[in-house]
Amino acid sequence: MDLSAIRHNVRLLAEHASGADMMVAVKADAYGHGLVPTARACLEAGATRLGTAYVREALALRAAGVAAPILSWIITPGEPLEEAARLGIELSAGAPWVLDEIAEAARNAGRLVRVHLKADTGISRGGATIDSWPALVERALAVQAGGAIEIVGLWSHLACADIPGHPSIERQLAVFDEALSIADKAGVSSGAIRHIANSAALMTLPQARYDMVRPGIAVYGLSPIPELGDFGLRPAMTLAARLASVKRVREGTGVSYGHLYVTDRETTLGLVPLGYADGILRNATNLAEVLAAGRRRRVAGRVCMDQFTIDLGDDQAEAGDEVILFGPGDDGEPTCQEWADSLGTITHEIVTRIGSRVPRVHTDGR
């Protein structure tokens, strides 16, 4: 993982943010890049806050000594909210019962909890719909009056910001503005941070930046809207392995489960010790490419739990030689975007699937 690339991306995104604060999403182990080193690099580059999906991710950051403001936004019954309160984790609430659990945790911890109220403006996931929003705001103000919480944020999430011109974008922004107006008239402080912009909105929708932006995938150097290019972002992740074995086989040799690949000549096969238990999608079978022995090679045969095979032809290779699955593309290796395109998915899935058996090695070009 190239931390200098992370820093470059954060600085680039800050330029696009036009003065809005930046909360970097470091959920899912920082999109597979390593939670703590990535979070520190983002803060060093100018991010002001961090965002996690789950409380336990925020607690891990605190345990590592990260003192910056952190917001956690997916809360289910029974989450360790009391510990979160003691450690100053900001929490999201999109329903009255969540506010009640946060208030109880705050009282037990003897700490006021900073809360962001979430509006569902049209993605139909977490948050209060515009019809139930007034009741959520009213309940939050009552709990705040009791001294358990402070309402510090009002937020939502866009469903189709990565589809330029999608009609839902303007509809959601209009609903968000309505929600903000309701909160303002009800008495929520004008200092509450308003935020809705993800990576795609940050790059293409100035009207969505409000007080703070929440980039995720772009921080890691992967385009939030691939058809519009890379926006000058630098991919931070290179996924590499070393050949576990190399052997010569005859023409007509079946390779891996199901013999979905059969050699059409005498050739050399190389075994790569990564499989679907490590996040290499099984449908990469006979599709995805890697860089090995100076050339691109397609995965040959079924991807297994722990390994897959490549056909090296007559090129020279030895056990221990490096194989690059994807990276920035500087040396001719496939990019993460190419992997995503070939497998019919998005880069988010490619990087976040990389499993815990794969060591994260962080480099720094500073």
The 8 nearest C-alpha neighbors of each residue, nearest first, counted from 0:
[[1, 361, 236, 235, 360, 362, 2, 32],
 [0, 2, 235, 362, 4, 3, 363, 361],
 [1, 3, 5, 363, 4, 362, 0, 6],
 [2, 4, 6, 363, 364, 5, 1, 7],
 [3, 5, 7, 2, 235, 1, 6, 233],
 [6, 4, 2, 8, 3, 7, 219, 218],
 [5, 7, 3, 44, 9, 4, 8, 41],
 [8, 6, 4, 10, 5, 9, 3, 11],
 [7, 9, 11, 5, 218, 6, 10, 232],
 [10, 8, 12, 6, 11, 7, 218, 13],
 [11, 9, 13, 7, 12, 8, 44, 6],
 [12, 10, 8, 14, 13, 9, 7, 15],
 [11, 13, 15, 9, 14, 10, 8, 16],
 [12, 14, 16, 10, 15, 11, 9, 17],
 [13, 15, 11, 12, 16, 17, 10, 18],
 [14, 16, 12, 13, 17, 202, 11, 201],
 [15, 17, 13, 19, 14, 18, 12, 201],
 [18, 16, 15, 14, 19, 13, 208, 205],
 [17, 19, 16, 20, 13, 14, 15, 210],
 [20, 18, 211, 210, 16, 17, 21, 212],
 [19, 21, 211, 210, 212, 47, 18, 22],
 [22, 20, 212, 46, 211, 47, 213, 23],
 [21, 23, 48, 213, 49, 47, 212, 46],
 [24, 22, 49, 214, 213, 50, 215, 25],
 [23, 25, 50, 215, 26, 49, 51, 214],
 [26, 24, 29, 51, 50, 23, 28, 34],
 [25, 27, 51, 29, 52, 28, 24, 30],
 [28, 26, 30, 29, 31, 351, 25, 52],
 [29, 27, 34, 31, 33, 30, 26, 32],
 [30, 28, 25, 34, 26, 32, 31, 27],
 [29, 31, 351, 27, 28, 32, 350, 26],
 [30, 32, 351, 28, 29, 350, 33, 27],
 [33, 31, 29, 30, 28, 0, 34, 37],
 [34, 32, 28, 29, 31, 37, 35, 36],
 [35, 33, 28, 29, 37, 36, 38, 25],
 [34, 36, 38, 37, 33, 39, 60, 63],
 [37, 35, 39, 38, 34, 33, 40, 361],
 [36, 38, 40, 39, 35, 34, 33, 41],
 [39, 37, 35, 41, 40, 36, 34, 42],
 [38, 40, 42, 36, 37, 41, 43, 35],
 [39, 41, 43, 37, 38, 42, 6, 36],
 [42, 40, 44, 38, 39, 43, 46, 6],
 [41, 43, 46, 39, 45, 44, 40, 38],
 [42, 44, 40, 41, 45, 39, 46, 6],
 [45, 43, 6, 41, 42, 9, 10, 46],
 [44, 46, 42, 43, 47, 41, 10, 9],
 [45, 47, 42, 21, 41, 48, 22, 44],
 [46, 48, 21, 22, 45, 42, 20, 49],
 [49, 47, 22, 68, 46, 69, 67, 21],
 [48, 50, 69, 23, 22, 24, 68, 70],
 [49, 51, 24, 70, 69, 23, 25, 71],
 [52, 50, 26, 71, 53, 25, 24, 56],
 [51, 53, 72, 71, 73, 26, 50, 54],
 [54, 52, 55, 56, 73, 71, 51, 72],
 [53, 55, 57, 56, 71, 58, 83, 52],
 [54, 56, 58, 57, 53, 59, 79, 78],
 [57, 55, 59, 54, 58, 53, 51, 60],
 [56, 58, 60, 54, 59, 55, 51, 61],
 [57, 59, 55, 61, 60, 56, 62, 54],
 [60, 58, 62, 56, 57, 61, 55, 63],
 [59, 61, 63, 57, 58, 65, 62, 35],
 [60, 62, 58, 65, 64, 63, 59, 57],
 [63, 61, 59, 60, 64, 58, 65, 57],
 [64, 62, 60, 61, 65, 59, 35, 58],
 [63, 65, 61, 62, 66, 60, 59, 35],
 [66, 64, 61, 60, 63, 67, 62, 39],
 [65, 67, 64, 61, 68, 60, 69, 87],
 [68, 66, 65, 48, 69, 49, 47, 42],
 [69, 67, 48, 49, 66, 70, 88, 89],
 [70, 68, 49, 50, 88, 89, 48, 67],
 [69, 71, 89, 50, 90, 88, 51, 72],
 [72, 70, 51, 90, 52, 54, 53, 50],
 [71, 73, 91, 52, 90, 74, 70, 53],
 [74, 72, 52, 53, 71, 75, 91, 54],
 [73, 75, 72, 78, 76, 53, 97, 54],
 [74, 76, 78, 77, 73, 97, 53, 100],
 [77, 75, 78, 74, 100, 97, 96, 79],
 [76, 78, 75, 79, 80, 74, 100, 81],
 [77, 79, 80, 76, 75, 74, 54, 55],
 [80, 78, 81, 82, 83, 77, 54, 55],
 [79, 81, 83, 82, 78, 104, 84, 101],
 [82, 80, 104, 84, 83, 79, 108, 85],
 [81, 83, 85, 84, 80, 79, 86, 108],
 [82, 84, 80, 88, 86, 81, 85, 87],
 [85, 83, 81, 87, 82, 86, 105, 112],
 [84, 86, 82, 83, 87, 108, 110, 81],
 [87, 85, 83, 84, 88, 82, 61, 58],
 [86, 88, 84, 85, 83, 89, 112, 68],
 [89, 87, 83, 69, 86, 84, 70, 90],
 [88, 90, 70, 113, 114, 69, 87, 71],
 [91, 89, 114, 71, 70, 72, 115, 88],
 [90, 92, 72, 115, 114, 116, 71, 117],
 [93, 91, 116, 97, 94, 117, 98, 115],
 [92, 94, 126, 117, 127, 116, 125, 118],
 [93, 95, 97, 96, 92, 127, 135, 126],
 [96, 94, 98, 97, 135, 99, 138, 93],
 [97, 95, 99, 98, 94, 100, 92, 101],
 [98, 96, 100, 99, 95, 94, 92, 101],
 [97, 99, 101, 95, 96, 100, 92, 102],
 [98, 100, 96, 102, 97, 101, 103, 95],
 [101, 99, 97, 103, 102, 98, 104, 96],
 [100, 102, 98, 104, 99, 103, 105, 97],
 [103, 101, 105, 99, 147, 100, 104, 98],
 [102, 104, 100, 106, 105, 101, 107, 99],
 [105, 103, 81, 101, 107, 102, 106, 80],
 [104, 106, 102, 108, 110, 103, 107, 111],
 [105, 107, 109, 103, 108, 104, 102, 147],
 [108, 106, 104, 105, 109, 103, 81, 110],
 [109, 107, 105, 110, 106, 81, 85, 104],
 [108, 110, 106, 107, 105, 111, 85, 84],
 [111, 109, 105, 108, 84, 85, 112, 106],
 [110, 112, 147, 148, 105, 113, 146, 109],
 [113, 111, 148, 84, 105, 114, 149, 110],
 [112, 114, 149, 89, 148, 151, 150, 90],
 [115, 113, 150, 90, 91, 89, 151, 149],
 [114, 116, 152, 91, 153, 151, 150, 90],
 [117, 115, 153, 92, 91, 93, 152, 154],
 [118, 116, 126, 93, 154, 155, 92, 153],
 [119, 117, 126, 127, 155, 120, 128, 154],
 [120, 118, 126, 128, 127, 121, 155, 123],
 [121, 119, 171, 174, 118, 175, 122, 128],
 [120, 122, 123, 119, 171, 158, 157, 167],
 [121, 123, 158, 124, 120, 119, 157, 156],
 [124, 122, 121, 119, 125, 120, 126, 128],
 [123, 125, 122, 126, 119, 121, 156, 127],
 [126, 124, 93, 119, 123, 127, 117, 118],
 [125, 127, 93, 119, 118, 117, 128, 124],
 [126, 128, 118, 119, 93, 132, 131, 94],
 [129, 127, 119, 130, 131, 132, 118, 120],
 [128, 130, 132, 131, 127, 178, 120, 119],
 [131, 129, 128, 132, 133, 127, 134, 178],
 [132, 130, 128, 129, 134, 127, 133, 135],
 [131, 133, 129, 135, 127, 134, 130, 128],
 [134, 132, 136, 135, 131, 137, 181, 130],
 [135, 133, 137, 132, 136, 131, 138, 95],
 [136, 134, 132, 138, 137, 133, 95, 139],
 [135, 137, 139, 133, 134, 138, 140, 132],
 [138, 136, 134, 140, 135, 139, 133, 141],
 [137, 139, 141, 135, 140, 136, 134, 142],
 [140, 138, 136, 142, 141, 137, 143, 135],
 [139, 141, 143, 137, 138, 142, 144, 136],
 [142, 140, 144, 138, 143, 139, 137, 145],
 [143, 141, 145, 139, 144, 140, 147, 138],
 [142, 144, 148, 140, 146, 145, 141, 149],
 [145, 143, 141, 142, 146, 140, 147, 148],
 [146, 144, 142, 143, 147, 141, 148, 140],
 [145, 147, 143, 144, 148, 142, 111, 149],
 [148, 146, 111, 102, 105, 145, 143, 142],
 [149, 147, 112, 143, 111, 113, 146, 142],
 [148, 150, 113, 143, 114, 151, 112, 111],
 [151, 149, 114, 152, 113, 115, 148, 191],
 [150, 152, 191, 114, 115, 149, 113, 192],
 [151, 153, 115, 192, 191, 193, 150, 116],
 [154, 152, 116, 193, 115, 117, 192, 191],
 [153, 155, 194, 117, 195, 193, 118, 116],
 [154, 156, 195, 118, 117, 119, 120, 194],
 [157, 155, 195, 158, 196, 122, 154, 120],
 [156, 158, 159, 160, 122, 195, 168, 155],
 [159, 157, 122, 160, 156, 121, 168, 167],
 [160, 158, 161, 162, 157, 168, 165, 167],
 [159, 161, 162, 200, 199, 157, 158, 168],
 [160, 162, 199, 159, 224, 163, 223, 200],
 [163, 161, 159, 160, 165, 164, 224, 199],
 [164, 162, 165, 161, 160, 159, 203, 224],
 [163, 165, 166, 162, 168, 160, 167, 169],
 [164, 166, 167, 163, 162, 168, 159, 160],
 [167, 165, 168, 169, 164, 170, 159, 171],
 [168, 166, 170, 165, 169, 171, 159, 158],
 [169, 167, 171, 170, 166, 165, 172, 160],
 [168, 170, 172, 171, 167, 166, 173, 165],
 [171, 169, 167, 173, 168, 172, 174, 166],
 [172, 170, 174, 120, 168, 173, 169, 121],
 [171, 173, 175, 169, 174, 170, 176, 168],
 [172, 174, 176, 170, 171, 175, 169, 177],
 [175, 173, 177, 171, 176, 172, 120, 178],
 [176, 174, 172, 178, 177, 173, 120, 171],
 [175, 177, 179, 173, 174, 178, 172, 180],
 [178, 176, 174, 180, 175, 179, 181, 173],
 [179, 177, 175, 181, 176, 180, 174, 182],
 [178, 180, 176, 182, 177, 181, 183, 175],
 [179, 181, 183, 177, 178, 182, 184, 176],
 [182, 180, 178, 184, 183, 179, 185, 177],
 [183, 181, 185, 179, 187, 180, 184, 178],
 [182, 184, 180, 187, 186, 185, 181, 179],
 [185, 183, 181, 186, 182, 180, 187, 179],
 [186, 184, 182, 183, 187, 181, 137, 136],
 [185, 187, 183, 184, 188, 182, 140, 189],
 [188, 186, 183, 182, 185, 189, 150, 140],
 [189, 187, 190, 191, 186, 183, 150, 151],
 [188, 190, 191, 187, 183, 192, 186, 182],
 [189, 191, 188, 192, 151, 152, 187, 193],
 [190, 192, 151, 152, 189, 188, 193, 153],
 [191, 193, 152, 210, 153, 151, 190, 194],
 [192, 194, 153, 210, 154, 209, 152, 191],
 [195, 193, 154, 211, 209, 212, 210, 196],
 [194, 196, 155, 156, 154, 207, 197, 157],
 [197, 195, 200, 212, 201, 207, 208, 213],
 [196, 198, 214, 213, 200, 199, 201, 212],
 [199, 197, 214, 201, 200, 217, 215, 223],
 [198, 200, 223, 161, 202, 201, 160, 197],
 [201, 199, 204, 196, 203, 197, 202, 160],
 [200, 202, 198, 199, 196, 203, 197, 204],
 [203, 201, 199, 200, 15, 204, 198, 12],
 [202, 204, 200, 201, 199, 205, 163, 160],
 [205, 203, 200, 206, 207, 201, 202, 208],
 [206, 204, 207, 208, 203, 201, 200, 202],
 [205, 207, 204, 208, 209, 172, 200, 203],
 [208, 206, 205, 204, 196, 209, 200, 195],
 [207, 209, 205, 196, 206, 212, 211, 201],
 [208, 210, 207, 211, 193, 194, 19, 206],
 [211, 209, 19, 193, 192, 194, 20, 208],
 [210, 212, 20, 19, 194, 21, 209, 208],
 [211, 213, 196, 21, 208, 194, 22, 214],
 [212, 214, 22, 197, 23, 196, 21, 24],
 [215, 213, 198, 197, 23, 24, 217, 212],
 [214, 216, 24, 217, 218, 198, 23, 213],
 [215, 217, 218, 219, 221, 223, 198, 214],
 [218, 216, 220, 221, 219, 215, 222, 198],
 [219, 217, 8, 216, 220, 215, 9, 5],
 [218, 220, 217, 216, 235, 221, 234, 5],
 [219, 221, 234, 233, 232, 217, 218, 235],
 [222, 220, 217, 219, 216, 234, 223, 232],
 [221, 223, 229, 225, 224, 217, 220, 228],
 [222, 224, 199, 198, 217, 225, 161, 216],
 [223, 225, 222, 161, 226, 227, 199, 228],
 [226, 224, 228, 222, 227, 223, 229, 336],
 [225, 227, 228, 224, 229, 222, 223, 162],
 [228, 226, 225, 224, 229, 230, 222, 223],
 [229, 227, 225, 226, 230, 222, 224, 231],
 [228, 230, 222, 231, 232, 225, 227, 221],
 [231, 229, 232, 228, 222, 227, 202, 11],
 [232, 230, 229, 233, 11, 8, 228, 220],
 [231, 233, 220, 230, 8, 229, 234, 221],
 [232, 234, 220, 4, 235, 8, 231, 327],
 [235, 220, 233, 327, 221, 236, 219, 232],
 [234, 236, 1, 4, 0, 219, 220, 5],
 [237, 235, 0, 234, 326, 238, 1, 32],
 [236, 238, 326, 325, 239, 0, 235, 327],
 [239, 237, 324, 325, 323, 236, 326, 240],
 [238, 240, 323, 322, 324, 237, 321, 241],
 [241, 239, 322, 321, 323, 242, 271, 272],
 [242, 240, 321, 319, 320, 322, 243, 271],
 [241, 243, 318, 319, 271, 320, 270, 244],
 [242, 244, 318, 270, 271, 272, 241, 319],
 [245, 243, 318, 270, 242, 269, 246, 317],
 [244, 246, 269, 268, 318, 317, 270, 267],
 [247, 245, 267, 268, 248, 244, 269, 266],
 [246, 248, 267, 266, 268, 249, 245, 265],
 [249, 247, 266, 265, 267, 246, 252, 250],
 [250, 248, 265, 252, 251, 266, 264, 247],
 [249, 251, 264, 265, 263, 262, 252, 248],
 [250, 252, 262, 261, 263, 249, 253, 264],
 [251, 253, 262, 261, 250, 249, 254, 248],
 [254, 252, 261, 258, 260, 251, 262, 255],
 [253, 255, 258, 260, 300, 261, 252, 256],
 [256, 254, 300, 301, 258, 257, 253, 259],
 [257, 255, 258, 301, 254, 259, 300, 303],
 [256, 258, 259, 255, 301, 254, 300, 253],
 [259, 257, 253, 254, 260, 256, 255, 261],
 [260, 258, 300, 257, 301, 261, 254, 256],
 [259, 261, 300, 258, 254, 299, 253, 262],
 [262, 260, 253, 252, 251, 254, 258, 263],
 [261, 263, 251, 252, 250, 264, 260, 253],
 [264, 262, 250, 251, 261, 265, 252, 266],
 [265, 263, 250, 262, 266, 249, 251, 312],
 [264, 266, 249, 250, 248, 262, 263, 267],
 [265, 267, 312, 248, 247, 264, 313, 268],
 [268, 266, 247, 311, 312, 246, 310, 248],
 [267, 269, 310, 246, 311, 245, 309, 247],
 [270, 268, 245, 309, 308, 244, 242, 310],
 [269, 271, 308, 244, 243, 242, 307, 272],
 [270, 272, 242, 307, 306, 273, 308, 243],
 [273, 271, 306, 305, 243, 270, 307, 274],
 [274, 272, 306, 305, 271, 277, 307, 279],
 [275, 273, 305, 306, 304, 279, 303, 277],
 [274, 276, 279, 304, 278, 277, 280, 281],
 [277, 275, 304, 274, 278, 305, 354, 279],
 [278, 276, 354, 275, 274, 353, 279, 273],
 [277, 279, 353, 352, 275, 354, 276, 280],
 [280, 278, 275, 274, 277, 281, 273, 353],
 [279, 281, 282, 275, 283, 278, 302, 274],
 [282, 280, 302, 283, 275, 284, 279, 303],
 [281, 283, 284, 280, 342, 302, 286, 285],
 [284, 282, 287, 286, 281, 280, 285, 342],
 [283, 285, 301, 282, 302, 286, 300, 298],
 [286, 284, 298, 299, 300, 283, 297, 287],
 [287, 285, 283, 284, 298, 297, 288, 341],
 [288, 286, 283, 297, 298, 338, 341, 285],
 [287, 289, 297, 296, 298, 295, 286, 333],
 [290, 288, 324, 296, 295, 323, 333, 297],
 [289, 291, 295, 323, 332, 294, 322, 296],
 [290, 292, 322, 293, 294, 295, 289, 296],
 [293, 291, 294, 316, 314, 315, 290, 311],
 [292, 294, 291, 290, 295, 331, 314, 332],
 [295, 293, 290, 291, 292, 296, 331, 289],
 [294, 296, 290, 289, 288, 291, 297, 332],
 [297, 295, 288, 289, 290, 309, 294, 298],
 [296, 298, 288, 287, 299, 286, 285, 289],
 [297, 299, 285, 309, 287, 284, 288, 308],
 [300, 298, 309, 285, 308, 260, 297, 310],
 [301, 299, 260, 259, 284, 255, 285, 254],
 [300, 302, 284, 255, 256, 303, 259, 307],
 [301, 303, 307, 281, 284, 274, 306, 300],
 [304, 302, 306, 274, 305, 307, 301, 275],
 [303, 305, 274, 275, 276, 306, 302, 273],
 [306, 304, 274, 273, 303, 272, 276, 275],
 [307, 305, 272, 274, 273, 303, 271, 304],
 [306, 308, 302, 271, 303, 270, 274, 273],
 [307, 309, 270, 299, 269, 271, 298, 268],
 [308, 310, 299, 298, 269, 268, 311, 296],
 [311, 309, 268, 312, 267, 299, 269, 296],
 [312, 310, 267, 268, 314, 309, 313, 269],
 [311, 313, 266, 267, 314, 310, 268, 265],
 [314, 312, 266, 311, 267, 315, 265, 310],
 [315, 313, 312, 311, 316, 292, 267, 293],
 [314, 316, 313, 292, 317, 311, 267, 312],
 [317, 315, 292, 314, 320, 245, 318, 311],
 [316, 318, 320, 245, 319, 315, 242, 244],
 [317, 319, 244, 242, 243, 320, 245, 316],
 [318, 320, 241, 242, 317, 321, 243, 244],
 [321, 319, 241, 242, 318, 317, 322, 316],
 [320, 322, 241, 240, 319, 242, 323, 291],
 [321, 323, 291, 240, 239, 241, 290, 324],
 [324, 322, 239, 290, 325, 289, 238, 332],
 [323, 325, 289, 238, 239, 322, 290, 333],
 [324, 326, 334, 333, 238, 335, 323, 237],
 [325, 327, 237, 334, 328, 236, 332, 238],
 [326, 328, 234, 329, 334, 233, 237, 325],
 [329, 327, 332, 331, 326, 334, 330, 333],
 [330, 328, 327, 331, 332, 326, 334, 333],
 [331, 329, 328, 332, 327, 326, 290, 333],
 [330, 332, 328, 329, 333, 290, 295, 294],
 [331, 333, 328, 290, 330, 325, 326, 334],
 [334, 332, 325, 328, 337, 289, 326, 331],
 [335, 333, 325, 326, 337, 336, 328, 327],
 [334, 336, 338, 337, 325, 346, 339, 326],
 [335, 337, 339, 334, 338, 346, 340, 221],
 [338, 336, 340, 334, 335, 339, 341, 333],
 [339, 337, 335, 341, 336, 340, 287, 342],
 [338, 340, 344, 336, 345, 342, 346, 337],
 [339, 341, 337, 343, 342, 338, 336, 344],
 [340, 342, 338, 339, 343, 337, 287, 286],
 [343, 341, 339, 340, 344, 338, 283, 282],
 [344, 342, 340, 341, 339, 345, 338, 282],
 [343, 345, 339, 342, 340, 346, 348, 349],
 [346, 344, 339, 347, 348, 349, 343, 340],
 [345, 347, 349, 348, 339, 336, 335, 350],
 [348, 346, 345, 349, 350, 351, 216, 30],
 [349, 347, 351, 346, 350, 345, 352, 344],
 [348, 350, 346, 347, 352, 351, 339, 345],
 [351, 349, 31, 352, 348, 347, 353, 30],
 [350, 352, 31, 30, 348, 353, 349, 347],
 [351, 353, 278, 350, 349, 354, 348, 31],
 [354, 352, 278, 277, 351, 350, 31, 355],
 [355, 353, 277, 356, 278, 357, 352, 276],
 [354, 356, 357, 353, 358, 277, 359, 31],
 [357, 355, 354, 358, 277, 276, 353, 359],
 [356, 358, 355, 354, 359, 277, 353, 273],
 [359, 357, 360, 356, 355, 354, 33, 361],
 [358, 360, 361, 357, 33, 0, 32, 355],
 [359, 361, 0, 358, 362, 1, 33, 32],
 [362, 360, 0, 1, 359, 2, 363, 36],
 [363, 361, 1, 0, 2, 360, 364, 3],
 [362, 364, 2, 3, 365, 1, 361, 4],
 [363, 365, 3, 362, 2, 1, 4, 6],
 [364, 363, 3, 2, 362, 6, 4, 1]]
